[in-house]
Amino acid sequence: MSLPKAPKPAKLVIGLFMKEKRLIKQVTAELIEVFGSIDMVSPWFSFDYTDYYETEMNAPLFRRMLTFKELIKQSSLADIKNLTNEIESNYSREEKRLVNIDPGYMLQERFVLATGKNFAHRIYIGKKIYADLTLIYTKGDFKKLPWTYPDYSDKNMLSFLRQVRKKYVVDLGLGKK
């Protein structure tokens, strides 16, 4: 019989993408107000893996990743996604978003994103939100899955996520600073 154990806290990771880079300061300030101080910030990544968002947001689009110092409960992901959806809606004009906010979390063994869209590999976590198993960490590195978004399997993104995972291990008290 497996005995239930409380899950480890997770590292909050939020991806932002937008056309207008100038919005980053204002959006980041709002995220800090809600989630606390920032731990790590990625460089800007180009976001040219899909034209899915071009009708809504135009092109070119740019992505930046943020992590937060305070670890979160894994069970809070649905609430976090709903909060970031509210922030997104504040940056909408004529029903078109100016910024897309993708919250997720890092654990030692996986990287998970939150979404409002159901699909075969997504697990419902409540409050109209699903968890998307985006990457797994096995045999010393991240492995993409058949459904991993192309931008999350980009070498620069994976390099950043490896740094996030290392910091998370330190935050847990399991690694060296």
Secondary structure, 3 states (H helix, E strand, C coil): CCCCCCCCCEEEEEEEEECCCCHHHHHHHHHHHHHCCEEEECCCEECCCCCCCHHHHCCCCEEEEEEECCCECHHHHHHHHHHHHHHHHHCEECCEECEEEEEEEECCCEEEEEECCCCCCEEEEECCEEEEEEEEEECCEEEECCCCCHHHHCHHHHHHHHHHHHHHHHHCCCCCC
